[in-house]
Amino acid sequence: MTAADLALAGLGIGAVAALAGLGLLVTYRVTGVFNLAFGAVAALAAELLRHMVREWGWPTVPATVVVVGVVCPLVGVVVSVLVFRPLERRRAGTAESLVASLGVFVVLVGVIGVVWGLQSWPDAPALFSSAAIDLPFDLRMRRDSLAALVVVSVIGAALALVLRTRAGLAARAVVEDRDLSELVAIDTDRVSMAAWAGGSALAGLAGILIAPSVRLDPYGLTLFVLGTMAVAVIAGLSSPLVAVASALVIGVAQSELTQWHPTGRAGVVLQTLSSNLYAVALLVALLAMRHLADDDPGRSITARLARRHDLRPPTGWWIPAVVVLATPLLLSGAELRDAEQVPALAVIFLSIVVVTGYTGQISLGQAGFAGLGALVAARLAHGGLGPLPEVGGLAALAGAALLTGLAGSLIARPAIRRRGLFLALTTFAVGSIISRFVFAQPTFVSGLHISPPAPFDSDRGFYVLELAVLGIALLVVRNHHRGRLGRALLAIRDDEPGAEAAGVDSHRLRIWAFTISTGLAAAGGVLLASSQRAFDASAFDPVQSLIWFAAVMVFGIDSAMGAVLGAALLVALDVAVGNGVSTLVIGAGAVLLGRYPGGLLYQVRRVVARGLRALRTTTHTDVALPPVRLSPAGQALAARVRR
């Protein structure tokens, strides 16, 4: 193919990415919510269309009309009314809205897993034919690429016009000041619902158009659509035309890269870059652009919750945690193997508690750091890593945590100056690039063997080792929550300008917390891979980062024991009920955070405290008071009053 033909093919890819980016941009411009769930909506639409066409026998075009015109907008309306309307009315910050959208994402992924499974489908129906058509100047272009280009051109132009009309001004007024908009008779609820419905429809259409090209894999399709966040970021979350133009440029560049085929490692890198150019563009845009609106440092989600609620866990929280962790010691065989995942996940969850619960930084890339730790440990234990010698056993585990922590400190330096939404997207992009450029490459992962280190190579011995590592992690977390260091970190979380005015070096402490977090995630990743006796790249997929973050939020972002109990619940649900159920439950809990903030342990503590108060009131009311004996003068006065 000539360069011109490749450019035309890239326009089709860019058009689909532009559709997804426009859906995200519409929702953000009108509601102020950066909707992470739009990738899951795209996957849900593609899965539903395939089921309607392949299983129920519907024609493709009518099924697409139903999915895009009815189901996806209905999903948007339901999400708007049940999830985001309460957040909008109490002026929730960007971080809280981001977590709510993450909860919707996890719910939808859980629904996909429960209904259709998480496997790949090679027979996703195509809305347009892939046959080539002849164009002037001896050019050829696929029919589906041309159709996608026409659709996105019409939609992009329409959005640009609408945002400049009275309706567009009303939508922007709702974002700027909801109360003032209502005073001038703007129906803010209806505006928000329309934005959610339109954004969901565009996300669904993008998922349907891209599914035949990338195979219908819920995680893979979701990740590709999430990568298109790059076009919205490049557009500054404001201009539809810039978003469309940037999507088309990246699509053409991605297609043009396929014409070069260098040999060796350079060829592998170039091929990976071509397949993941949108994810790379997202990271580059986030690091290069500094004008995205972020939360005020004092408005992090943990800070807001801490100001309104007592996030301390209930009294006696350690009893269920000890019971949960000790019970597997009585098991054996496959049951013990399943239980080995609990301490490993708990350590990873603790890393999220450190970075988000104690400093207010939203990190959505923990799966990447966990997988990197497992990879480094395997290399250290079997053949060495670059100039480093081969080390085995516990030294490989410690070395992986140390080296990954150092890598995290280097990554933190350019990323840590960002806050809120900016930092969340940056860490997610870093995790995605680690997954695609490292975990998906046979050069790095082929022939890897990872197993429990000696002398803890038996199932029960390895579980004891996991408990020891978890105990060390809990001590590390405790030391970052108590004493002078803990007070400094919490001061940064609750009021960073005030902490800096008091002499706290917030930049250095945030880098330190990020470093400790990545080291803990690496240690948990080593344990998780060792429990599976193999390095499984899918266990460290970037989508897992989103699910894990939501799980920690549900059980209390400020609670170390909540992280332990959350890990136990995830494993228990998947083993006892089926894969995908835990994702659905965690997503539902994350969605409810808007109505019941603080997490599950806080709500338990609140219920217990309310019950104790009621018990005290009842007890005091039912106590019979002794009779009062009056003096002679008092008896005479009482007789006079009665007369």
C-alpha positions in Angstrom: 0.0 0.0 0.0 1.1 3.5 -0.7 1.5 6.2 1.9 -1.7 7.8 0.6 -3.6 4.6 1.0 -2.3 4.1 4.5 -3.3 7.7 5.4 -6.9 7.0 4.2 -7.0 3.8 6.3 -5.8 5.8 9.3 -8.6 8.3 8.8 -11.0 5.5 9.5 -9.3 4.6 12.7 -9.1 8.2 13.7 -12.8 8.7 13.0 -13.8 6.0 15.5 -11.4 7.5 18.1 -12.9 10.9 17.5 -16.4 9.6 18.1 -15.3 8.2 21.5 -13.5 11.4 22.3 -16.5 13.5 21.4 -18.7 11.4 23.7 -16.3 12.1 26.6 -16.0 15.8 25.7 -19.8 16.3 25.5 -20.3 14.8 29.0 -17.4 16.9 30.5 -18.5 20.2 28.9 -22.0 19.9 30.2 -21.7 18.1 33.5 -18.1 18.8 34.5 -17.6 15.0 35.0 -14.7 13.2 33.3 -16.5 10.0 32.5 -14.2 7.0 32.9 -17.2 4.8 32.3 -17.5 5.6 28.6 -15.1 2.8 27.7 -17.3 0.3 29.5 -20.4 1.7 27.7 -18.6 1.1 24.4 -17.8 -2.5 25.3 -21.4 -3.0 26.6 -22.9 -1.8 23.3 -20.6 -4.0 21.2 -21.4 -7.1 23.4 -25.1 -6.4 23.3 -25.1 -5.9 19.5 -23.2 -9.1 19.0 -25.7 -11.0 21.1 -28.7 -9.5 19.3 -27.3 -10.3 15.9 -25.5 -13.7 16.5 -27.8 -15.2 19.1 -31.2 -13.6 18.5 -30.9 -13.2 14.7 -31.6 -9.5 14.5 -30.4 -7.6 11.3 -27.4 -5.5 12.1 -28.8 -2.1 11.2 -32.0 -2.3 13.3 -30.1 -3.8 16.2 -27.5 -1.0 16.0 -30.4 1.6 16.0 -31.8 0.0 19.1 -28.5 -0.2 20.9 -27.2 3.2 20.0 -30.5 5.0 20.0 -32.3 3.4 22.9 -30.1 1.3 25.2 -27.0 3.5 25.4 -29.0 6.8 26.0 -31.1 4.9 28.6 -27.9 3.9 30.4 -26.8 7.5 30.4 -30.0 8.7 31.8 -30.0 6.1 34.6 -26.4 7.0 35.5 -27.2 10.7 35.5 -30.3 10.4 37.8 -29.1 7.7 40.2 -25.4 8.4 40.5 -24.4 11.9 39.5 -27.4 14.1 40.4 -26.8 13.7 44.2 -23.1 14.6 43.6 -24.0 17.6 41.5 -26.5 18.9 44.1 -23.9 18.8 47.0 -21.2 20.3 44.8 -18.9 17.2 44.8 -15.4 17.8 43.6 -13.7 16.4 40.5 -12.2 13.5 42.5 -15.5 12.4 43.9 -17.2 12.5 40.5 -14.2 10.6 39.0 -14.6 7.9 41.6 -18.4 7.7 40.9 -17.7 7.3 37.2 -15.2 4.7 38.0 -17.9 2.9 40.0 -20.2 2.9 37.0 -17.3 1.6 34.9 -16.7 -1.3 37.3 -20.5 -2.1 37.4 -20.7 -2.3 33.6 -17.6 -4.4 33.3 -19.1 -6.7 36.0 -22.3 -6.9 34.0 -20.4 -7.9 30.9 -18.4 -10.5 32.8 -21.5 -12.1 34.4 -23.7 -12.1 31.3 -21.2 -12.8 28.4 -18.0 -13.7 30.1 -14.6 -12.0 29.7 -13.4 -14.0 26.6 -12.7 -12.6 23.2 -15.3 -12.9 20.4 -14.0 -13.0 16.8 -17.4 -12.6 15.2 -18.4 -9.0 16.2 -20.9 -7.8 13.5 -19.8 -5.0 11.3 -22.1 -2.1 10.6 -20.5 -1.3 7.3 -18.7 -3.4 4.8 -14.9 -3.6 4.7 -14.8 -3.8 0.9 -12.6 -1.2 -0.7 -14.0 1.5 -3.0 -12.2 3.5 -5.7 -11.6 7.2 -5.2 -10.1 9.8 -7.6 -6.4 9.8 -8.3 -6.2 6.0 -8.1 -6.8 5.9 -4.4 -8.7 3.2 -2.6 -10.4 3.4 0.8 -12.4 0.9 2.8 -16.2 1.5 2.9 -16.4 1.3 6.7 -13.5 3.8 7.1 -15.2 6.3 4.8 -18.6 5.8 6.6 -16.9 6.4 10.0 -15.2 9.6 8.6 -18.5 10.9 7.3 -20.3 10.2 10.6 -17.7 11.9 12.8 -17.5 14.9 10.5 -21.3 15.4 10.7 -21.4 14.9 14.5 -18.3 17.0 15.2 -19.7 19.9 13.1 -23.1 19.6 14.8 -21.6 19.7 18.3 -19.4 22.7 17.5 -22.5 24.5 16.3 -24.7 23.4 19.2 -22.2 24.5 21.8 -22.4 28.0 20.4 -26.2 28.2 20.4 -28.5 29.1 23.3 -28.6 25.5 24.3 -24.8 25.3 24.4 -24.6 28.4 26.5 -27.2 26.9 28.9 -25.2 23.8 29.2 -22.0 25.7 30.0 -23.9 27.8 32.5 -24.9 24.6 34.4 -21.3 23.6 34.7 -20.2 27.1 35.9 -22.9 27.7 38.5 -25.8 25.3 38.9 -27.7 27.5 41.4 -27.5 30.6 39.3 -28.6 28.6 36.2 -31.7 27.5 38.1 -32.5 31.1 39.0 -32.7 32.0 35.3 -35.1 29.1 34.7 -32.6 26.6 33.2 -33.7 23.0 33.9 -30.3 21.8 35.0 -31.4 18.2 35.6 -32.7 17.9 32.0 -29.5 19.4 30.6 -27.4 16.9 32.5 -29.5 14.0 31.4 -29.3 15.0 27.8 -25.5 15.3 28.0 -25.2 11.8 29.6 -27.6 10.3 27.0 -25.7 11.9 24.1 -22.3 11.0 25.4 -23.3 7.4 26.1 -24.8 7.1 22.6 -21.5 8.3 21.0 -19.5 5.9 23.2 -21.7 3.0 22.1 -21.4 3.9 18.4 -17.6 4.0 18.7 -17.5 0.6 20.4 -19.7 -0.9 17.7 -17.5 0.5 14.9 -14.2 -0.5 16.4 -15.2 -4.0 17.7 -14.7 -5.9 14.3 -11.2 -4.5 14.0 -9.8 -5.2 17.5 -11.7 -8.4 18.4 -14.5 -8.1 20.9 -12.6 -8.4 24.1 -14.2 -6.5 27.0 -10.8 -5.5 28.5 -9.1 -4.9 25.2 -11.9 -2.9 23.7 -12.4 -0.9 26.9 -8.7 -0.1 27.0 -8.6 1.0 23.4 -11.6 3.3 23.9 -10.0 4.7 27.1 -6.9 5.4 25.1 -8.9 7.8 23.0 -9.0 10.1 26.0 -5.9 11.5 24.4 -8.0 13.5 21.8 -10.1 15.0 24.5 -7.0 16.0 26.5 -5.3 17.5 23.5 -8.5 19.5 22.8 -8.2 20.9 26.4 -11.6 19.2 27.1 -13.3 22.1 25.3 -13.1 22.1 21.5 -14.9 19.4 19.4 -13.1 20.4 16.2 -9.7 20.1 17.8 -10.6 16.7 19.2 -11.7 15.5 15.8 -8.6 16.9 14.1 -6.2 15.4 16.7 -7.9 12.0 16.5 -7.5 12.0 12.7 -3.9 13.0 12.8 -3.0 10.3 15.4 -4.9 7.7 13.3 -3.0 8.6 10.2 0.3 8.5 12.0 -0.6 5.1 13.5 -1.4 3.8 10.0 1.8 5.2 8.4 4.0 3.6 11.0 3.0 0.2 9.7 4.9 0.7 6.4 8.2 0.3 8.2 9.4 -3.1 9.2 12.8 -2.9 10.9 14.3 -6.1 12.3 15.1 -7.1 15.8 14.0 -5.2 18.9 13.5 -1.9 17.0 10.8 -3.7 14.9 9.0 -4.9 18.0 9.1 -1.4 19.5 7.8 0.2 16.3 5.0 -2.4 16.0 3.9 -1.8 19.6 4.0 1.9 19.1 1.8 1.6 16.1 -0.7 -0.4 18.0 -0.8 1.8 21.0 -0.1 5.3 19.7 -3.3 6.7 21.3 -2.1 5.6 24.8 1.4 7.2 24.1 -0.3 10.4 22.9 -2.3 10.5 26.1 0.8 10.4 28.3 2.7 12.9 26.1 -0.3 15.3 26.1 -0.7 15.1 29.9 3.0 15.7 30.5 3.2 18.6 28.0 -0.1 20.4 28.6 -0.6 22.2 31.9 -3.9 24.0 31.5 -6.4 21.3 32.4 -8.6 22.3 35.3 -7.6 20.3 38.4 -9.1 20.2 41.9 -7.8 22.5 44.5 -5.2 20.6 46.7 -7.5 20.9 49.7 -10.4 19.3 47.8 -9.1 15.8 47.4 -11.7 13.1 47.9 -10.0 11.9 51.1 -9.7 15.4 52.5 -13.4 16.1 51.9 -14.4 12.8 53.5 -12.1 13.3 56.4 -13.6 16.8 57.1 -17.2 15.5 57.1 -16.8 12.1 58.6 -14.7 10.2 61.2 -13.0 7.6 59.0 -11.6 5.6 61.8 -12.6 1.9 61.5 -15.1 0.4 64.0 -13.8 -0.8 67.4 -12.5 -4.3 67.2 -11.8 -4.1 63.4 -8.8 -6.4 63.8 -10.9 -9.4 65.0 -12.5 -10.2 61.6 -9.3 -9.4 59.8 -7.3 -11.9 61.9 -10.1 -14.5 61.5 -10.1 -14.0 57.7 -6.3 -14.3 57.3 -5.9 -17.2 59.7 -8.7 -19.4 58.4 -6.8 -20.5 55.2 -4.1 -22.1 57.4 -6.7 -24.8 58.1 -7.2 -25.5 54.3 -5.2 -27.4 51.8 -5.0 -28.1 48.1 -7.0 -25.9 45.6 -8.7 -24.0 48.4 -5.4 -22.9 49.9 -4.2 -22.0 46.5 -7.2 -19.7 46.0 -6.7 -18.2 49.4 -3.1 -17.3 48.6 -4.4 -14.4 46.5 -5.8 -12.6 49.5 -2.6 -11.4 51.2 -1.1 -10.5 47.8 -4.1 -8.4 46.8 -4.1 -6.9 50.3 -0.6 -5.6 49.9 -1.5 -4.0 46.6 -4.5 -2.4 48.1 -2.4 -1.0 51.0 -0.2 0.7 48.4 -3.4 2.6 47.2 -4.2 3.5 50.8 -0.7 5.1 51.2 -0.8 7.1 48.0 -4.5 8.1 48.0 -5.8 7.7 51.5 -2.9 9.4 53.2 -1.8 12.1 50.7 -5.0 12.5 48.5 -3.2 11.6 45.2 -5.4 9.5 42.9 -3.2 6.8 41.3 -4.9 4.5 38.7 -1.7 2.7 37.6 -1.1 0.3 40.5 -1.6 -2.8 38.3 1.3 -1.7 36.1 3.7 -1.3 39.1 2.5 -4.6 40.6 3.2 -6.4 37.3 6.6 -4.7 36.9 7.6 -5.9 40.4 6.6 -9.5 39.5 8.6 -9.2 36.2 11.7 -7.9 37.9 11.6 -10.6 40.6 11.3 -13.3 38.0 14.3 -11.9 36.1 16.4 -11.5 39.2 15.6 -15.1 40.3 16.3 -16.6 36.9 19.2 -15.1 35.0 19.7 -11.7 36.4 18.6 -8.3 35.3 21.0 -6.4 33.1 24.2 -5.8 35.1 22.6 -7.1 38.3 23.5 -10.7 39.3 21.1 -13.5 39.7 19.6 -13.7 43.2 17.0 -16.1 44.5 14.5 -16.5 47.2 13.6 -13.6 49.4 16.3 -11.4 47.9 14.5 -11.3 44.6 11.3 -10.2 46.4 13.1 -7.4 48.3 15.1 -6.4 45.2 11.9 -6.2 43.1 10.2 -3.9 45.6 13.3 -1.7 45.9 13.9 -1.4 42.2 10.3 -0.8 41.4 10.1 1.8 44.2 13.1 3.6 42.6 11.4 3.5 39.2 8.3 4.9 40.8 10.2 7.8 42.3 11.5 8.7 38.9 8.1 8.5 37.4 6.7 10.6 40.2 8.9 13.6 39.6 7.2 14.8 36.4 3.8 13.4 37.3 3.5 14.4 40.9 3.0 18.1 40.2 -0.4 17.2 38.8 -3.4 16.8 41.0 -6.9 15.4 40.9 -8.0 14.4 37.4 -4.7 15.3 35.9 -2.7 13.0 38.1 -5.3 10.2 37.8 -5.1 10.2 34.0 -1.3 10.4 34.1 -0.9 7.4 36.3 -3.4 5.4 34.2 -1.5 6.3 31.0 1.8 5.1 32.7 0.2 1.8 33.7 -1.2 1.3 30.2 2.2 1.9 28.6 3.9 -0.4 31.0 1.3 -3.1 30.1 1.6 -2.7 26.4 5.3 -2.0 26.0 6.5 -4.5 28.6 4.0 -7.1 29.6 2.7 -7.7 26.1 6.1 -8.2 24.6 7.5 -11.8 24.3 11.0 -10.4 24.6 10.4 -9.5 28.2 7.9 -12.2 29.4 8.6 -15.4 27.3 10.1 -18.2 29.3 9.5 -16.6 32.6 9.2 -18.9 35.6 8.1 -17.6 38.9 7.4 -19.7 42.0 7.4 -19.3 45.8 10.9 -18.8 47.1 12.7 -21.5 49.1 12.3 -22.5 51.8 8.6 -21.4 51.5 7.9 -23.4 48.4 5.0 -25.5 49.9 1.5 -24.1 49.8 1.2 -23.6 53.5 4.8 -22.3 53.8 4.1 -19.7 51.0 1.0 -18.6 52.7 2.9 -18.0 56.0 5.4 -16.0 54.0 2.6 -13.9 52.5 1.3 -13.2 56.0 4.7 -12.1 57.1 5.0 -9.7 54.1 1.5 -8.4 54.7 2.5 -7.8 58.4 5.5 -5.8 57.3 3.3 -3.8 54.8 0.9 -3.0 57.6 3.7 -1.8 59.8 4.9 0.5 57.0 1.4 1.8 56.5 1.0 2.4 60.2 4.2 4.3 60.4 3.0 6.6 57.6 -0.2 7.3 59.5 1.2 7.9 63.0 3.9 10.2 64.4 5.4 13.2 62.8 5.5 11.7 59.3 1.9 10.7 59.4 0.8 14.2 60.7 2.7 15.8 57.8 1.2 13.5 55.2 -2.3 14.1 56.5 -1.7 17.8 56.6 -0.8 17.7 52.9 -4.0 15.7 52.2 -6.3 18.0 54.1 -4.8 21.4 53.3 -1.7 21.5 51.3 -1.3 25.3 51.2 -1.6 25.4 54.9 0.9 22.6 55.4 3.4 24.4 53.2 2.9 27.6 55.2 3.7 25.6 58.3 7.0 24.5 56.7 6.0 21.0 55.3 7.9 20.2 52.1 4.8 18.8 50.3 6.5 18.1 47.0 9.2 15.9 48.6 6.7 14.1 50.8 4.3 13.3 48.0 7.2 11.8 46.0 8.1 9.8 49.0 4.6 8.5 49.4 4.4 7.6 45.7 7.7 5.7 46.0 6.6 3.7 49.0 3.3 3.0 47.2 5.0 1.6 44.1 7.3 -0.5 46.2 4.4 -2.0 48.1 2.5 -2.6 44.8 5.6 -4.4 43.5 5.8 -6.7 46.5 2.1 -7.5 46.2 2.6 -8.2 42.5 5.4 -10.7 43.2 3.2 -12.5 45.7 0.3 -12.5 43.3 2.3 -13.9 40.4 3.9 -16.5 42.8 0.5 -17.6 44.0 -0.4 -18.3 40.3 3.0 -20.0 39.7 3.4 -18.0 36.5 3.5 -14.5 35.2 0.1 -13.7 33.7 -0.1 -10.4 31.9 -3.9 -10.3 32.1 -3.7 -10.3 36.0 -2.0 -6.8 35.7 -4.1 -5.4 32.9 -4.6 -1.6 33.3 -8.4 -2.2 33.7 -7.5 -4.1 36.9 -6.1 -0.8 38.3 -9.5 0.8 38.0 -11.2 -2.2 39.7 -8.7 -2.3 42.5 -8.9 1.4 43.2 -12.7 1.2 43.4 -12.4 -1.8 45.8 -10.2 0.2 48.2 -12.6 3.2 48.0 -15.6 1.0 48.9 -13.9 -0.4 52.0 -12.5 2.9 53.1 -9.6 4.7 51.3 -8.2 5.7 54.7 -8.4 2.2 56.3 -5.6 -0.4 56.2 -7.9 -3.1 57.5 -10.5 -2.2 54.9 -7.9 -3.0 52.3 -7.4 -6.5 53.8 -11.1 -7.2 54.1 -11.7 -5.9 50.6 -9.1 -8.2 49.1 -10.7 -11.2 51.0 -14.1 -10.3 49.6 -13.0 -10.0 46.0 -11.3 -13.4 46.1 -14.1 -15.1 48.0 -16.8 -13.9 45.7 -15.0 -14.9 42.5 -14.2 -18.4 44.0 -17.6 -19.1 45.6 -19.9 -17.5 43.1 -18.1 -17.0 39.8 -15.7 -14.7 38.0 -17.0 -11.2 37.5 -19.3 -11.2 40.5 -16.8 -9.4 42.7 -16.4 -6.7 40.0 -20.1 -6.2 40.0 -20.4 -5.9 43.8 -17.4 -3.5 44.0 -18.9 -1.4 41.3 -22.2 -1.2 43.0 -20.5 -0.1 46.2 -18.5 2.5 44.4 -21.6 3.9 42.8 -23.2 4.2 46.2 -20.3 6.2 47.6 -22.1 9.3 46.3 -25.0 8.6 48.7 -23.0 6.9 51.5 -19.6 8.4 51.5 -16.7 7.1 53.7 -16.7 3.5 52.6 -18.1 0.3 54.0 -16.3 0.3 57.3 -17.3 3.9 58.1 -20.9 3.0 57.4 -20.6 0.0 59.7 -19.1 2.2 62.4 -21.9 4.7 61.9 -24.6 2.0 62.3 -23.0 0.5 65.4 -22.7 4.0 67.0 -26.3 4.8 66.2 -27.4 1.5 67.8 -25.4 2.1 70.9 -26.9 5.6 71.3 -30.4 4.1 70.9 -29.6 1.5 73.5 -28.3 4.1 76.0 -31.4 6.2 75.5 -33.7 3.2 76.0 -31.8 2.1 79.1 -32.0 5.6 80.7 -35.7 6.0 79.9 -36.7 2.6 81.4 -35.0 3.1 84.7 -37.5 3.8 87.5 -36.7 6.8 89.6 -36.9 6.6 93.4 -39.8 8.5 95.1 -39.1 12.0 96.4 -39.7 12.5 100.1 -40.9 16.1 100.9 -40.2 17.9 104.1 -43.2 19.2 106.2 -42.9 22.6 104.6 -42.8 21.0 101.1 -45.9 18.9 102.0 -47.8 22.0 103.1 -46.8 23.8 99.8 -47.9 20.8 97.7 -51.3 20.7 99.5 -51.8 24.4 98.8 -51.0 24.0 95.1 -53.4 21.0 94.8 -56.3 23.1 96.3 
